[in-house]
């Protein structure tokens, strides 16, 4: 079955996550379709923030939002 390009793109991007295959990615994409606009914006903002704020710590080798 062919899906609209935006849904297909979302599914492809989700399938890039570790442990997420094509079927699971499509299920997740359909789940996101049921989100309210506010819920979708919250998810997008959480992804943006983690990419901006979290980094690898050279001291403990974990992830942190402290320092540079």
PQR file of N, CA, C, O and H, with PARSE charges and radii, in Angstrom:
ATOM      1  N   UNK A   1       0.840  -1.181   0.000 -0.4000 1.5000
ATOM      2  CA  UNK A   1       0.000   0.000   0.000 -0.0000 2.0000
ATOM      3  C   UNK A   1       0.883   1.241   0.000  0.5500 1.7000
ATOM      4  O   UNK A   1       1.891   1.301   0.703 -0.5500 1.4000
ATOM      5  N   UNK A   2       0.497   2.210  -0.781 -0.4000 1.5000
ATOM      6  CA  UNK A   2       1.245   3.456  -0.861 -0.0000 2.0000
ATOM      7  C   UNK A   2       0.606   4.489   0.058  0.5500 1.7000
ATOM      8  O   UNK A   2      -0.616   4.628   0.100 -0.5500 1.4000
ATOM      9  H   UNK A   2      -0.322   2.161  -1.352  0.4000 1.0000
ATOM     10  N   UNK A   3       1.442   5.206   0.788 -0.4000 1.5000
ATOM     11  CA  UNK A   3       0.984   6.221   1.734 -0.0000 2.0000
ATOM     12  C   UNK A   3       1.408   7.595   1.247  0.5500 1.7000
ATOM     13  O   UNK A   3       2.314   7.712   0.423 -0.5500 1.4000
ATOM     14  H   UNK A   3       2.435   5.093   0.754  0.4000 1.0000
ATOM     15  N   UNK A   4       0.753   8.643   1.757 -0.4000 1.5000
ATOM     16  CA  UNK A   4       1.182  10.000   1.410 -0.0000 2.0000
ATOM     17  C   UNK A   4       2.665  10.197   1.750  0.5500 1.7000
ATOM     18  O   UNK A   4       3.169   9.606   2.705 -0.5500 1.4000
ATOM     19  H   UNK A   4       0.017   8.548   2.427  0.4000 1.0000
ATOM     20  N   UNK A   5       3.344  11.012   0.984 -0.4000 1.5000
ATOM     21  CA  UNK A   5       4.785  11.206   1.118 -0.0000 2.0000
ATOM     22  C   UNK A   5       5.185  11.598   2.536  0.5500 1.7000
ATOM     23  O   UNK A   5       6.184  11.088   3.044 -0.5500 1.4000
ATOM     24  H   UNK A   5       2.935  11.493   0.208  0.4000 1.0000
ATOM     25  N   UNK A   6       4.448  12.477   3.187 -0.4000 1.5000
ATOM     26  CA  UNK A   6       4.835  12.908   4.531 -0.0000 2.0000
ATOM     27  C   UNK A   6       4.755  11.754   5.534  0.5500 1.7000
ATOM     28  O   UNK A   6       5.604  11.653   6.419 -0.5500 1.4000
ATOM     29  H   UNK A   6       3.637  12.891   2.775  0.4000 1.0000
ATOM     30  N   UNK A   7       3.758  10.892   5.412 -0.4000 1.5000
ATOM     31  CA  UNK A   7       3.638   9.728   6.285 -0.0000 2.0000
ATOM     32  C   UNK A   7       4.740   8.723   5.981  0.5500 1.7000
ATOM     33  O   UNK A   7       5.321   8.137   6.895 -0.5500 1.4000
ATOM     34  H   UNK A   7       3.068  10.974   4.693  0.4000 1.0000
ATOM     35  N   UNK A   8       5.023   8.526   4.723 -0.4000 1.5000
ATOM     36  CA  UNK A   8       6.092   7.622   4.315 -0.0000 2.0000
ATOM     37  C   UNK A   8       7.438   8.120   4.826  0.5500 1.7000
ATOM     38  O   UNK A   8       8.256   7.327   5.292 -0.5500 1.4000
ATOM     39  H   UNK A   8       4.551   9.002   3.980  0.4000 1.0000
ATOM     40  N   UNK A   9       7.670   9.419   4.742 -0.4000 1.5000
ATOM     41  CA  UNK A   9       8.937   9.989   5.235 -0.0000 2.0000
ATOM     42  C   UNK A   9       9.068   9.788   6.735  0.5500 1.7000
ATOM     43  O   UNK A   9      10.127   9.389   7.220 -0.5500 1.4000
ATOM     44  H   UNK A   9       7.006  10.063   4.363  0.4000 1.0000
ATOM     45  N   UNK A  10       7.998  10.061   7.475 -0.4000 1.5000
ATOM     46  CA  UNK A  10       8.036   9.864   8.917 -0.0000 2.0000
ATOM     47  C   UNK A  10       8.357   8.410   9.243  0.5500 1.7000
ATOM     48  O   UNK A  10       9.186   8.136  10.111 -0.5500 1.4000
ATOM     49  H   UNK A  10       7.138  10.384   7.081  0.4000 1.0000
ATOM     50  N   UNK A  11       7.719   7.499   8.566 -0.4000 1.5000
ATOM     51  CA  UNK A  11       7.965   6.078   8.783 -0.0000 2.0000
ATOM     52  C   UNK A  11       9.416   5.714   8.478  0.5500 1.7000
ATOM     53  O   UNK A  11      10.034   4.968   9.237 -0.5500 1.4000
ATOM     54  H   UNK A  11       7.045   7.722   7.861  0.4000 1.0000
ATOM     55  N   UNK A  12       9.959   6.220   7.397 -0.4000 1.5000
ATOM     56  CA  UNK A  12      11.363   5.951   7.046 -0.0000 2.0000
ATOM     57  C   UNK A  12      12.309   6.486   8.116  0.5500 1.7000
ATOM     58  O   UNK A  12      13.263   5.811   8.501 -0.5500 1.4000
ATOM     59  H   UNK A  12       9.456   6.826   6.781  0.4000 1.0000
ATOM     60  N   UNK A  13      12.045   7.690   8.590 -0.4000 1.5000
ATOM     61  CA  UNK A  13      12.912   8.286   9.616 -0.0000 2.0000
ATOM     62  C   UNK A  13      12.825   7.494  10.918  0.5500 1.7000
ATOM     63  O   UNK A  13      13.846   7.261  11.565 -0.5500 1.4000
ATOM     64  H   UNK A  13      11.270   8.239   8.277  0.4000 1.0000
ATOM     65  N   UNK A  14      11.640   7.083  11.304 -0.4000 1.5000
ATOM     66  CA  UNK A  14      11.479   6.293  12.527 -0.0000 2.0000
ATOM     67  C   UNK A  14      12.175   4.940  12.398  0.5500 1.7000
ATOM     68  O   UNK A  14      12.698   4.420  13.384 -0.5500 1.4000
ATOM     69  H   UNK A  14      10.810   7.271  10.778  0.4000 1.0000
ATOM     70  N   UNK A  15      12.189   4.369  11.210 -0.4000 1.5000
ATOM     71  CA  UNK A  15      12.815   3.062  11.017 -0.0000 2.0000
ATOM     72  C   UNK A  15      14.339   3.128  11.144  0.5500 1.7000
ATOM     73  O   UNK A  15      14.997   2.092  11.231 -0.5500 1.4000
ATOM     74  H   UNK A  15      11.764   4.791  10.409  0.4000 1.0000
ATOM     75  N   UNK A  16      14.899   4.332  11.153 -0.4000 1.5000
ATOM     76  CA  UNK A  16      16.340   4.494  11.337 -0.0000 2.0000
ATOM     77  C   UNK A  16      16.740   4.337  12.803  0.5500 1.7000
ATOM     78  O   UNK A  16      17.922   4.178  13.109 -0.5500 1.4000
ATOM     79  H   UNK A  16      14.364   5.174  11.082  0.4000 1.0000
ATOM     80  N   UNK A  17      15.760   4.381  13.713 -0.4000 1.5000
ATOM     81  CA  UNK A  17      16.053   4.208  15.138 -0.0000 2.0000
ATOM     82  C   UNK A  17      16.442   2.756  15.413  0.5500 1.7000
ATOM     83  O   UNK A  17      15.921   1.843  14.772 -0.5500 1.4000
ATOM     84  H   UNK A  17      14.800   4.510  13.465  0.4000 1.0000
ATOM     85  N   UNK A  18      17.355   2.540  16.361 -0.4000 1.5000
ATOM     86  CA  UNK A  18      17.775   1.169  16.670 -0.0000 2.0000
ATOM     87  C   UNK A  18      16.587   0.312  17.112  0.5500 1.7000
ATOM     88  O   UNK A  18      15.777   0.729  17.939 -0.5500 1.4000
ATOM     89  H   UNK A  18      17.778   3.282  16.881  0.4000 1.0000
ATOM     90  N   UNK A  19      16.502  -0.872  16.555 -0.4000 1.5000
ATOM     91  CA  UNK A  19      15.468  -1.824  16.940 -0.0000 2.0000
ATOM     92  C   UNK A  19      14.099  -1.571  16.347  0.5500 1.7000
ATOM     93  O   UNK A  19      13.142  -2.274  16.672 -0.5500 1.4000
ATOM     94  H   UNK A  19      17.161  -1.211  15.883  0.4000 1.0000
ATOM     95  N   UNK A  20      13.993  -0.572  15.479 -0.4000 1.5000
ATOM     96  CA  UNK A  20      12.706  -0.239  14.872 -0.0000 2.0000
ATOM     97  C   UNK A  20      12.739  -0.662  13.403  0.5500 1.7000
ATOM     98  O   UNK A  20      13.460  -0.085  12.590 -0.5500 1.4000
ATOM     99  H   UNK A  20      14.770  -0.001  15.216  0.4000 1.0000
ATOM    100  N   UNK A  21      11.953  -1.669  13.088 -0.4000 1.5000
ATOM    101  CA  UNK A  21      11.854  -2.121  11.708 -0.0000 2.0000
ATOM    102  C   UNK A  21      10.776  -1.352  10.962  0.5500 1.7000
ATOM    103  O   UNK A  21      10.148  -0.448  11.512 -0.5500 1.4000
ATOM    104  H   UNK A  21      11.366  -2.139  13.748  0.4000 1.0000
ATOM    105  N   UNK A  22      10.569  -1.720   9.713 -0.4000 1.5000
ATOM    106  CA  UNK A  22       9.611  -1.004   8.862 -0.0000 2.0000
ATOM    107  C   UNK A  22       8.190  -1.072   9.416  0.5500 1.7000
ATOM    108  O   UNK A  22       7.486  -0.062   9.431 -0.5500 1.4000
ATOM    109  H   UNK A  22      11.079  -2.455   9.266  0.4000 1.0000
ATOM    110  N   UNK A  23       7.757  -2.255   9.873 -0.4000 1.5000
ATOM    111  CA  UNK A  23       6.394  -2.398  10.384 -0.0000 2.0000
ATOM    112  C   UNK A  23       6.181  -1.586  11.655  0.5500 1.7000
ATOM    113  O   UNK A  23       5.167  -0.904  11.804 -0.5500 1.4000
ATOM    114  H   UNK A  23       8.329  -3.076   9.860  0.4000 1.0000
ATOM    115  N   UNK A  24       7.140  -1.663  12.565 -0.4000 1.5000
ATOM    116  CA  UNK A  24       7.023  -0.896  13.812 -0.0000 2.0000
ATOM    117  C   UNK A  24       7.060   0.595  13.529  0.5500 1.7000
ATOM    118  O   UNK A  24       6.316   1.362  14.140 -0.5500 1.4000
ATOM    119  H   UNK A  24       7.964  -2.216  12.444  0.4000 1.0000
ATOM    120  N   UNK A  25       7.915   1.010  12.611 -0.4000 1.5000
ATOM    121  CA  UNK A  25       7.991   2.426  12.254 -0.0000 2.0000
ATOM    122  C   UNK A  25       6.656   2.910  11.706  0.5500 1.7000
ATOM    123  O   UNK A  25       6.220   4.017  12.022 -0.5500 1.4000
ATOM    124  H   UNK A  25       8.519   0.387  12.115  0.4000 1.0000
ATOM    125  N   UNK A  26       6.009   2.098  10.896 -0.4000 1.5000
ATOM    126  CA  UNK A  26       4.712   2.482  10.345 -0.0000 2.0000
ATOM    127  C   UNK A  26       3.670   2.557  11.453  0.5500 1.7000
ATOM    128  O   UNK A  26       2.842   3.468  11.459 -0.5500 1.4000
ATOM    129  H   UNK A  26       6.363   1.198  10.639  0.4000 1.0000
ATOM    130  N   UNK A  27       3.697   1.610  12.394 -0.4000 1.5000
ATOM    131  CA  UNK A  27       2.772   1.659  13.537 -0.0000 2.0000
ATOM    132  C   UNK A  27       2.996   2.926  14.354  0.5500 1.7000
ATOM    133  O   UNK A  27       2.037   3.582  14.760 -0.5500 1.4000
ATOM    134  H   UNK A  27       4.369   0.870  12.390  0.4000 1.0000
ATOM    135  N   UNK A  28       4.254   3.270  14.594 -0.4000 1.5000
ATOM    136  CA  UNK A  28       4.562   4.501  15.334 -0.0000 2.0000
ATOM    137  C   UNK A  28       4.070   5.729  14.577  0.5500 1.7000
ATOM    138  O   UNK A  28       3.517   6.650  15.178 -0.5500 1.4000
ATOM    139  H   UNK A  28       5.033   2.737  14.263  0.4000 1.0000
ATOM    140  N   UNK A  29       4.267   5.743  13.272 -0.4000 1.5000
ATOM    141  CA  UNK A  29       3.817   6.879  12.462 -0.0000 2.0000
ATOM    142  C   UNK A  29       2.300   7.027  12.540  0.5500 1.7000
ATOM    143  O   UNK A  29       1.790   8.140  12.666 -0.5500 1.4000
ATOM    144  H   UNK A  29       4.716   4.995  12.785  0.4000 1.0000
ATOM    145  N   UNK A  30       1.580   5.910  12.466 -0.4000 1.5000
ATOM    146  CA  UNK A  30       0.125   5.975  12.599 -0.0000 2.0000
ATOM    147  C   UNK A  30      -0.273   6.456  13.993  0.5500 1.7000
ATOM    148  O   UNK A  30      -1.256   7.181  14.147 -0.5500 1.4000
ATOM    149  H   UNK A  30       1.995   5.006  12.363  0.4000 1.0000
ATOM    150  N   UNK A  31       0.491   6.052  15.002 -0.4000 1.5000
ATOM    151  CA  UNK A  31       0.232   6.542  16.357 -0.0000 2.0000
ATOM    152  C   UNK A  31       0.414   8.040  16.453  0.5500 1.7000
ATOM    153  O   UNK A  31      -0.382   8.729  17.091 -0.5500 1.4000
ATOM    154  H   UNK A  31       1.290   5.463  14.876  0.4000 1.0000
ATOM    155  N   UNK A  32       1.455   8.545  15.825 -0.4000 1.5000
ATOM    156  CA  UNK A  32       1.708   9.991  15.833 -0.0000 2.0000
ATOM    157  C   UNK A  32       0.599  10.734  15.103  0.5500 1.7000
ATOM    158  O   UNK A  32       0.274  11.867  15.458 -0.5500 1.4000
ATOM    159  H   UNK A  32       2.102   7.986  15.306  0.4000 1.0000
ATOM    160  N   UNK A  33       0.016  10.108  14.090 -0.4000 1.5000
ATOM    161  CA  UNK A  33      -1.111  10.730  13.386 -0.0000 2.0000
ATOM    162  C   UNK A  33      -2.282  11.007  14.320  0.5500 1.7000
ATOM    163  O   UNK A  33      -3.050  11.944  14.101 -0.5500 1.4000
ATOM    164  H   UNK A  33       0.280   9.188  13.802  0.4000 1.0000
ATOM    165  N   UNK A  34      -2.417  10.189  15.362 -0.4000 1.5000
ATOM    166  CA  UNK A  34      -3.512  10.372  16.318 -0.0000 2.0000
ATOM    167  C   UNK A  34      -3.204  11.445  17.355  0.5500 1.7000
ATOM    168  O   UNK A  34      -4.087  11.833  18.121 -0.5500 1.4000
ATOM    169  H   UNK A  34      -1.793   9.428  15.540  0.4000 1.0000
ATOM    170  N   UNK A  35      -1.966  11.930  17.392 -0.4000 1.5000
ATOM    171  CA  UNK A  35      -1.597  12.987  18.330 -0.0000 2.0000
ATOM    172  C   UNK A  35      -2.343  14.270  17.990  0.5500 1.7000
ATOM    173  O   UNK A  35      -2.663  14.536  16.832 -0.5500 1.4000
ATOM    174  H   UNK A  35      -1.248  11.615  16.771  0.4000 1.0000
ATOM    175  N   UNK A  36      -2.612  15.054  19.022 -0.4000 1.5000
ATOM    176  CA  UNK A  36      -3.103  16.402  18.779 -0.0000 2.0000
ATOM    177  C   UNK A  36      -1.925  17.220  18.246  0.5500 1.7000
ATOM    178  O   UNK A  36      -0.773  16.814  18.396 -0.5500 1.4000
ATOM    179  H   UNK A  36      -2.353  14.838  19.963  0.4000 1.0000
ATOM    180  N   UNK A  37      -2.202  18.358  17.630 -0.4000 1.5000
ATOM    181  CA  UNK A  37      -1.080  19.206  17.195 -0.0000 2.0000
ATOM    182  C   UNK A  37      -0.136  19.553  18.348  0.5500 1.7000
ATOM    183  O   UNK A  37       1.077  19.622  18.156 -0.5500 1.4000
ATOM    184  H   UNK A  37      -3.138  18.688  17.508  0.4000 1.0000
ATOM    185  N   UNK A  38      -0.680  19.769  19.528 -0.4000 1.5000
ATOM    186  CA  UNK A  38       0.158  20.097  20.683 -0.0000 2.0000
ATOM    187  C   UNK A  38       1.040  18.914  21.078  0.5500 1.7000
ATOM    188  O   UNK A  38       2.217  19.102  21.387 -0.5500 1.4000
ATOM    189  H   UNK A  38      -1.666  19.714  19.685  0.4000 1.0000
ATOM    190  N   UNK A  39       0.496  17.713  21.072 -0.4000 1.5000
ATOM    191  CA  UNK A  39       1.289  16.528  21.397 -0.0000 2.0000
ATOM    192  C   UNK A  39       2.403  16.320  20.372  0.5500 1.7000
ATOM    193  O   UNK A  39       3.529  15.983  20.740 -0.5500 1.4000
ATOM    194  H   UNK A  39      -0.460  17.561  20.820  0.4000 1.0000
ATOM    195  N   UNK A  40       2.101  16.516  19.112 -0.4000 1.5000
ATOM    196  CA  UNK A  40       3.112  16.377  18.061 -0.0000 2.0000
ATOM    197  C   UNK A  40       4.204  17.427  18.228  0.5500 1.7000
ATOM    198  O   UNK A  40       5.386  17.124  18.067 -0.5500 1.4000
ATOM    199  H   UNK A  40       1.187  16.790  18.813  0.4000 1.0000
ATOM    200  N   UNK A  41       3.815  18.660  18.551 -0.4000 1.5000
ATOM    201  CA  UNK A  41       4.798  19.721  18.773 -0.0000 2.0000
ATOM    202  C   UNK A  41       5.670  19.403  19.981  0.5500 1.7000
ATOM    203  O   UNK A  41       6.871  19.673  19.963 -0.5500 1.4000
ATOM    204  H   UNK A  41       2.855  18.906  18.682  0.4000 1.0000
ATOM    205  N   UNK A  42       5.079  18.832  21.035 -0.4000 1.5000
ATOM    206  CA  UNK A  42       5.856  18.453  22.215 -0.0000 2.0000
ATOM    207  C   UNK A  42       6.894  17.391  21.877  0.5500 1.7000
ATOM    208  O   UNK A  42       8.031  17.463  22.343 -0.5500 1.4000
ATOM    209  H   UNK A  42       4.104  18.613  21.050  0.4000 1.0000
ATOM    210  N   UNK A  43       6.513  16.411  21.075 -0.4000 1.5000
ATOM    211  CA  UNK A  43       7.449  15.366  20.658 -0.0000 2.0000
ATOM    212  C   UNK A  43       8.583  15.971  19.831  0.5500 1.7000
ATOM    213  O   UNK A  43       9.753  15.673  20.067 -0.5500 1.4000
ATOM    214  H   UNK A  43       5.589  16.352  20.696  0.4000 1.0000
ATOM    215  N   UNK A  44       8.241  16.807  18.879 -0.4000 1.5000
ATOM    216  CA  UNK A  44       9.256  17.444  18.040 -0.0000 2.0000
ATOM    217  C   UNK A  44      10.196  18.308  18.878  0.5500 1.7000
ATOM    218  O   UNK A  44      11.405  18.313  18.645 -0.5500 1.4000
ATOM    219  H   UNK A  44       7.290  17.049  18.687  0.4000 1.0000
ATOM    220  N   UNK A  45       9.653  19.031  19.842 -0.4000 1.5000
ATOM    221  CA  UNK A  45      10.462  19.890  20.711 -0.0000 2.0000
ATOM    222  C   UNK A  45      11.388  19.053  21.591  0.5500 1.7000
ATOM    223  O   UNK A  45      12.539  19.431  21.809 -0.5500 1.4000
ATOM    224  H   UNK A  45       8.671  19.027  20.031  0.4000 1.0000
ATOM    225  N   UNK A  46      10.901  17.925  22.098 -0.4000 1.5000
ATOM    226  CA  UNK A  46      11.740  17.052  22.927 -0.0000 2.0000
ATOM    227  C   UNK A  46      12.918  16.521  22.122  0.5500 1.7000
ATOM    228  O   UNK A  46      14.033  16.439  22.636 -0.5500 1.4000
ATOM    229  H   UNK A  46       9.966  17.618  21.922  0.4000 1.0000
ATOM    230  N   UNK A  47      12.687  16.164  20.883 -0.4000 1.5000
ATOM    231  CA  UNK A  47      13.768  15.684  20.017 -0.0000 2.0000
ATOM    232  C   UNK A  47      14.767  16.804  19.753  0.5500 1.7000
ATOM    233  O   UNK A  47      15.978  16.592  19.824 -0.5500 1.4000
ATOM    234  H   UNK A  47      11.781  16.230  20.465  0.4000 1.0000
ATOM    235  N   UNK A  48      14.265  17.982  19.453 -0.4000 1.5000
ATOM    236  CA  UNK A  48      15.142  19.128  19.195 -0.0000 2.0000
ATOM    237  C   UNK A  48      15.991  19.453  20.425  0.5500 1.7000
ATOM    238  O   UNK A  48      17.196  19.680  20.314 -0.5500 1.4000
ATOM    239  H   UNK A  48      13.282  18.154  19.396  0.4000 1.0000
ATOM    240  N   UNK A  49      15.352  19.473  21.594 -0.4000 1.5000
ATOM    241  CA  UNK A  49      16.079  19.818  22.819 -0.0000 2.0000
ATOM    242  C   UNK A  49      17.164  18.800  23.152  0.5500 1.7000
ATOM    243  O   UNK A  49      18.268  19.181  23.542 -0.5500 1.4000
ATOM    244  H   UNK A  49      14.373  19.289  21.683  0.4000 1.0000
ATOM    245  N   UNK A  50      16.870  17.534  23.006 -0.4000 1.5000
ATOM    246  CA  UNK A  50      17.886  16.530  23.341 -0.0000 2.0000
ATOM    247  C   UNK A  50      19.088  16.658  22.401  0.5500 1.7000
ATOM    248  O   UNK A  50      20.224  16.458  22.830 -0.5500 1.4000
ATOM    249  H   UNK A  50      15.974  17.224  22.689  0.4000 1.0000
ATOM    250  N   UNK A  51      18.858  16.982  21.147 -0.4000 1.5000
ATOM    251  CA  UNK A  51      19.958  17.165  20.206 -0.0000 2.0000
ATOM    252  C   UNK A  51      20.778  18.413  20.537  0.5500 1.7000
ATOM    253  O   UNK A  51      21.986  18.436  20.305 -0.5500 1.4000
ATOM    254  H   UNK A  51      17.935  17.145  20.799  0.4000 1.0000
ATOM    255  N   UNK A  52      20.134  19.445  21.075 -0.4000 1.5000
ATOM    256  CA  UNK A  52      20.839  20.681  21.414 -0.0000 2.0000
ATOM    257  C   UNK A  52      21.557  20.600  22.757  0.5500 1.7000
ATOM    258  O   UNK A  52      22.633  21.176  22.915 -0.5500 1.4000
ATOM    259  H   UNK A  52      19.153  19.426  21.263  0.4000 1.0000
ATOM    260  N   UNK A  53      20.982  19.898  23.721 -0.4000 1.5000
ATOM    261  CA  UNK A  53      21.455  19.976  25.100 -0.0000 2.0000
ATOM    262  C   UNK A  53      22.279  18.794  25.593  0.5500 1.7000
ATOM    263  O   UNK A  53      23.082  18.960  26.512 -0.5500 1.4000
ATOM    264  H   UNK A  53      20.107  19.430  23.593  0.4000 1.0000
ATOM    265  N   UNK A  54      22.114  17.639  25.031 -0.4000 1.5000
ATOM    266  CA  UNK A  54      22.789  16.450  25.551 -0.0000 2.0000
ATOM    267  C   UNK A  54      24.057  16.189  24.751  0.5500 1.7000
ATOM    268  O   UNK A  54      24.066  16.269  23.523 -0.5500 1.4000
ATOM    269  H   UNK A  54      21.462  17.504  24.285  0.4000 1.0000
ATOM    270  N   UNK A  55      25.126  15.875  25.473 -0.4000 1.5000
ATOM    271  CA  UNK A  55      26.379  15.536  24.813 -0.0000 2.0000
ATOM    272  C   UNK A  55      27.108  14.454  25.609  0.5500 1.7000
ATOM    273  O   UNK A  55      26.755  14.149  26.748 -0.5500 1.4000
ATOM    274  H   UNK A  55      25.119  15.810  26.471  0.4000 1.0000
ATOM    275  N   UNK A  56      28.107  13.896  24.991 -0.4000 1.5000
ATOM    276  CA  UNK A  56      28.907  12.842  25.600 -0.0000 2.0000
ATOM    277  C   UNK A  56      29.909  13.462  26.563  0.5500 1.7000
ATOM    278  O   UNK A  56      30.598  14.422  26.221 -0.5500 1.4000
ATOM    279  H   UNK A  56      28.394  14.144  24.065  0.4000 1.0000
ATOM    280  N   UNK A  57      29.985  12.905  27.775 -0.4000 1.5000
ATOM    281  CA  UNK A  57      30.932  13.393  28.784 -0.0000 2.0000
ATOM    282  C   UNK A  57      32.265  12.668  28.625  0.5500 1.7000
ATOM    283  O   UNK A  57      32.317  11.438  28.667 -0.5500 1.4000
ATOM    284  H   UNK A  57      29.425  12.125  28.053  0.4000 1.0000
ATOM    285  N   UNK A  58      33.331  13.424  28.446 -0.4000 1.5000
ATOM    286  CA  UNK A  58      34.662  12.836  28.293 -0.0000 2.0000
ATOM    287  C   UNK A  58      35.188  12.246  29.601  0.5500 1.7000
ATOM    288  O   UNK A  58      36.096  11.414  29.579 -0.5500 1.4000
ATOM    289  H   UNK A  58      33.289  14.423  28.412  0.4000 1.0000
ATOM    290  N   UNK A  59      34.633  12.665  30.734 -0.4000 1.5000
ATOM    291  CA  UNK A  59      35.106  12.183  32.033 -0.0000 2.0000
ATOM    292  C   UNK A  59      34.457  10.848  32.389  0.5500 1.7000
ATOM    293  O   UNK A  59      35.151   9.866  32.653 -0.5500 1.4000
ATOM    294  H   UNK A  59      33.896  13.341  30.751  0.4000 1.0000
ATOM    295  N   UNK A  60      33.106  10.814  32.396 -0.4000 1.5000
ATOM    296  CA  UNK A  60      32.406   9.597  32.842 -0.0000 2.0000
ATOM    297  C   UNK A  60      31.940   8.733  31.673  0.5500 1.7000
ATOM    298  O   UNK A  60      31.480   7.609  31.876 -0.5500 1.4000
ATOM    299  H   UNK A  60      32.542  11.611  32.182  0.4000 1.0000
ATOM    300  N   UNK A  61      32.056   9.250  30.457 -0.4000 1.5000
ATOM    301  CA  UNK A  61      31.643   8.548  29.235 -0.0000 2.0000
ATOM    302  C   UNK A  61      30.137   8.303  29.165  0.5500 1.7000
ATOM    303  O   UNK A  61      29.678   7.437  28.421 -0.5500 1.4000
ATOM    304  H   UNK A  61      32.430  10.163  30.292  0.4000 1.0000
ATOM    305  N   UNK A  62      29.383   9.058  29.933 -0.4000 1.5000
ATOM    306  CA  UNK A  62      27.928   8.990  29.867 -0.0000 2.0000
ATOM    307  C   UNK A  62      27.407  10.174  29.083  0.5500 1.7000
ATOM    308  O   UNK A  62      28.159  10.851  28.382 -0.5500 1.4000
ATOM    309  H   UNK A  62      29.756   9.762  30.538  0.4000 1.0000
ATOM    310  N   UNK A  63      26.122  10.415  29.208 -0.4000 1.5000
ATOM    311  CA  UNK A  63      25.503  11.554  28.563 -0.0000 2.0000
ATOM    312  C   UNK A  63      25.116  12.561  29.615  0.5500 1.7000
ATOM    313  O   UNK A  63      24.680  12.192  30.705 -0.5500 1.4000
ATOM    314  H   UNK A  63      25.512   9.864  29.777  0.4000 1.0000
ATOM    315  N   UNK A  64      25.273  13.837  29.297 -0.4000 1.5000
ATOM    316  CA  UNK A  64      24.998  14.889  30.266 -0.0000 2.0000
ATOM    317  C   UNK A  64      24.476  16.125  29.554  0.5500 1.7000
ATOM    318  O   UNK A  64      24.655  16.297  28.348 -0.5500 1.4000
ATOM    319  H   UNK A  64      25.628  14.137  28.412  0.4000 1.0000
ATOM    320  N   UNK A  65      23.826  16.979  30.333 -0.4000 1.5000
ATOM    321  CA  UNK A  65      23.431  18.284  29.810 -0.0000 2.0000
ATOM    322  C   UNK A  65      24.197  19.399  30.526  0.5500 1.7000
ATOM    323  O   UNK A  65      23.864  20.578  30.404 -0.5500 1.4000
ATOM    324  H   UNK A  65      23.680  16.839  31.313  0.4000 1.0000
ATOM    325  N   UNK A  66      25.231  19.003  31.275 -0.4000 1.5000
ATOM    326  CA  UNK A  66      26.050  19.970  32.016 -0.0000 2.0000
ATOM    327  C   UNK A  66      27.317  20.286  31.234  0.5500 1.7000
ATOM    328  O   UNK A  66      27.864  19.425  30.544 -0.5500 1.4000
ATOM    329  H   UNK A  66      25.502  18.046  31.375  0.4000 1.0000
ATOM    330  N   UNK A  67      27.777  21.525  31.348 -0.4000 1.5000
ATOM    331  CA  UNK A  67      29.053  21.916  30.759 -0.0000 2.0000
ATOM    332  C   UNK A  67      29.076  21.827  29.250  0.5500 1.7000
ATOM    333  O   UNK A  67      28.043  21.739  28.587 -0.5500 1.4000
ATOM    334  H   UNK A  67      27.332  22.224  31.908  0.4000 1.0000
ATOM    335  N   UNK A  68      30.288  21.853  28.734 -0.4000 1.5000
ATOM    336  CA  UNK A  68      30.463  21.784  27.281 -0.0000 2.0000
ATOM    337  C   UNK A  68      31.326  20.632  26.880  0.5500 1.7000
ATOM    338  O   UNK A  68      31.573  20.431  25.691 -0.5500 1.4000
ATOM    339  H   UNK A  68      31.128  21.925  29.273  0.4000 1.0000
TER
END
